[in-house]
């Protein structure tokens, strides 16, 4: 049985802590709990995180931008696909066996070619007044024999009935001569003279009923004239009633404008389609168009929500898209308690430390788990990044102790490694203003005010100024999108332990002046000693907005 996955994921626009903590907690849960636990990311990784992952030979978690329910989360009915050459009778039996109202028709590679429903089969019976229907459908003799529980006695069972009509030879031979035409299929009993009459009138196939024996003479004449003979235990009435069930499903199946769903389609769109098209079942295919199964409106009632564990955030505005449709199992964070709500109680671990990776280090110890060398490197890098090499006011003694122990396990020199890491993160020459802006960007909500704050750390003033010139015009472009009224960007100098704050939007300069009692000139101001968005900038903004 396939294990249900639990996704461990950080916030949008993930930083090094968000990615590395997700990887570490997936390792912890896999070693301490039953089930399948996998790390995911809700956005693109930045240059710094990419450097860290490569340095410790780790792959980036797969991208999961939306956790809304999808078709693959539904209870897919695994109705097998049928070949288009299958008879209507076999298709009907297959549908009954699997309690299905829709039978997908697939090719040898499993690609969807069409569908046939119970309604299509019922219609085929109602329209069976045309005596040439069997030949128009190019019905195979083997299929006819199978439908009638008989056998092909003379002729090629792989051949096809492609011309002529179907009729019952119940009249006197003299009369039969007047209505049997070349290539007709004739349903007969055991009278040899009737069989001979049909052969002499160039019938293409004889159906001999009631299991009657066919003489060697008749068999020889039929073979000479390339006339197929099929014997069946049924009487003529039953044969006439059953024979149309031998028609291949390709004759009745729908193959144009099929309504199908991909397994990765989101169910909100699926609901709309199902509402507008009142079919009983809809085929599901994978990304390559290969058939998987079927779903119906009833399957929408028991959708399995994606299971999540959130790390390094608890704000809904920072969470992966459609977080409301997922089931949150745990939250591990080091930020203020935000706006995220859950449907049921969850394990919520929130500690006033400088980095979520520090909490991960503690959890390894609490569970008496050895920390793999590469994961120790990731966690150490995350602490150095989040605490700005212990310069951030968010940094605690616990962060320093954890980083030192992790560095020993990973076998790295913290200071030398941090210099390389921060340099990689500030190398933004090949990035667009949009990529820089969203590299580490978070949205916050205070009552009815929505504002966004981005941050990048630098080792030199020259790097900081080059990015500033590119960012200011872009901030004006982004303000107003997604309901954001004000945008701010922190250009943090790690060495000088200061930040140049860029701001844009109505009320942005007034908010900065209220929070920090400093003048804003040409959209920026210098904040000495301010390096932490979480502990120094956001709390002051929130307090100022509450006073307003």
Order of alpha helices (4+ residues) and beta strands (2+ residues): beta-alpha-beta-alpha-beta-alpha-beta-beta-alpha-alpha-beta-alpha-beta-beta-beta-alpha-beta-alpha-beta-alpha-beta-alpha-beta-alpha-beta-beta-beta-beta-beta-alpha-alpha-alpha-alpha-alpha-beta-beta-alpha-beta-beta-alpha-beta-alpha
